[in-house]
Amino acid sequence: MDSTQEANKAIARDFWAAGKGLTDGQDPSLYYSEDYYNHASPPGAPQGLDNVRNLGRLFRRIWPDHTIEIEHIVAEGELVAFFGRFVATHQAEMFGIPPTGKQVSFPVAHMLRIRDGKILEHWAVRDDLKLMRQLGGTEEVGGVMWQERQKAGE
């Protein structure tokens, strides 16, 4: 594996999973490209650094203690993919679910395109149903969650 791939894996581990530039209040342009595109955002959501700022505000409000525990990570060229667990405490209203104070843990898979040391693109797969069940929601709440995200542009 070349040094760029190792550096990109380090960015995924040290910056993405730790929330740097997302939930720590730092300037996201330190870690994200101006042209950042989040494929996991709902249609119509802003992209670029505004996407990072909006998501950061959302996470700081709902999941201020969140972490992503990376279990597996691979890199090829500009792409880094990792599988792990999202772990956090639900501390604010989320899509109609009042704060529960419950710690949640559910599997996630992310892929990042990293160029010149900055995150350029992001894809994600999450187990939102497992999240809703841990918060006391139902399958119906998961559908409402998606609809609310679309309305809010989150």
ZIDA-V631634 format. One record per residue. N is the residue number from 0. PSI is psi in whole degrees, 0 to 359 (999 if undefined). OMEGA is omega in degrees with one decimal (none if undefined). Layout:
N_PSI_OMEGA ; N_PSI_OMEGA
This chain:
0_136_-177.4 ; 1_170_-174.6 ; 2_329_178.0 ; 3_317_179.0 ; 4_319_177.1 ; 5_319_178.1 ; 6_319_179.0 ; 7_322_175.3 ; 8_321_178.3 ; 9_321_176.9 ; 10_315_179.4 ; 11_315_-178.9 ; 12_310_-169.5 ; 13_330_-176.0 ; 14_305_-176.7 ; 15_305_-175.1 ; 16_330_179.3 ; 17_353_177.8 ; 18_15_-178.3 ; 19_134_-177.1 ; 20_354_179.1 ; 21_298_-174.3 ; 22_358_-177.7 ; 23_3_178.2 ; 24_0_178.4 ; 25_162_177.0 ; 26_118_-177.1 ; 27_340_-179.4 ; 28_348_174.6 ; 29_334_-172.7 ; 30_338_-175.1 ; 31_145_176.8 ; 32_151_174.1 ; 33_330_-177.4 ; 34_18_-177.7 ; 35_136_177.6 ; 36_123_-178.9 ; 37_101_-179.5 ; 38_345_-179.9 ; 39_355_178.7 ; 40_151_177.8 ; 41_158_178.3 ; 42_137_177.9 ; 43_351_179.3 ; 44_146_176.7 ; 45_152_178.8 ; 46_192_-179.7 ; 47_204_-177.4 ; 48_335_175.5 ; 49_324_177.1 ; 50_314_-179.5 ; 51_315_-179.8 ; 52_315_-179.5 ; 53_314_179.0 ; 54_322_177.8 ; 55_315_178.1 ; 56_317_179.8 ; 57_313_-178.6 ; 58_320_179.6 ; 59_329_-179.7 ; 60_311_-172.6 ; 61_318_-172.5 ; 62_58_-173.0 ; 63_340_-178.8 ; 64_16_-172.0 ; 65_149_171.2 ; 66_158_169.5 ; 67_115_180.0 ; 68_105_-176.8 ; 69_127_178.8 ; 70_324_-179.8 ; 71_141_179.1 ; 72_135_177.9 ; 73_154_179.1 ; 74_144_173.2 ; 75_119_-177.4 ; 76_232_-179.7 ; 77_354_-173.9 ; 78_138_173.2 ; 79_127_177.1 ; 80_140_176.7 ; 81_151_177.4 ; 82_139_178.7 ; 83_205_-178.7 ; 84_135_171.0 ; 85_127_-179.7 ; 86_129_-178.5 ; 87_168_175.3 ; 88_128_-178.4 ; 89_106_-171.0 ; 90_4_177.3 ; 91_163_179.5 ; 92_137_178.3 ; 93_110_175.8 ; 94_46_176.8 ; 95_354_178.1 ; 96_115_179.9 ; 97_160_179.6 ; 98_134_-177.4 ; 99_340_-174.0 ; 100_5_-179.1 ; 101_143_170.5 ; 102_131_179.1 ; 103_156_177.2 ; 104_124_179.4 ; 105_154_-176.3 ; 106_146_176.4 ; 107_150_171.9 ; 108_132_-179.0 ; 109_149_170.4 ; 110_134_-179.1 ; 111_143_166.7 ; 112_122_-177.1 ; 113_126_179.8 ; 114_133_179.0 ; 115_37_175.2 ; 116_8_180.0 ; 117_147_179.7 ; 118_122_-175.8 ; 119_322_180.0 ; 120_157_-179.2 ; 121_134_171.7 ; 122_151_-179.7 ; 123_150_169.5 ; 124_124_-179.4 ; 125_157_174.7 ; 126_77_-177.7 ; 127_330_178.5 ; 128_318_177.7 ; 129_320_176.5 ; 130_309_-177.4 ; 131_319_179.4 ; 132_322_179.4 ; 133_332_179.8 ; 134_358_-179.7 ; 135_10_177.9 ; 136_186_-179.7 ; 137_180_176.0 ; 138_323_-179.7 ; 139_320_178.5 ; 140_323_177.9 ; 141_319_177.0 ; 142_319_176.6 ; 143_321_179.5 ; 144_313_-179.4 ; 145_317_179.7 ; 146_318_179.4 ; 147_322_177.8 ; 148_320_179.5 ; 149_315_180.0 ; 150_318_-175.5 ; 151_349_-178.1 ; 152_24_179.9 ; 153_999_none
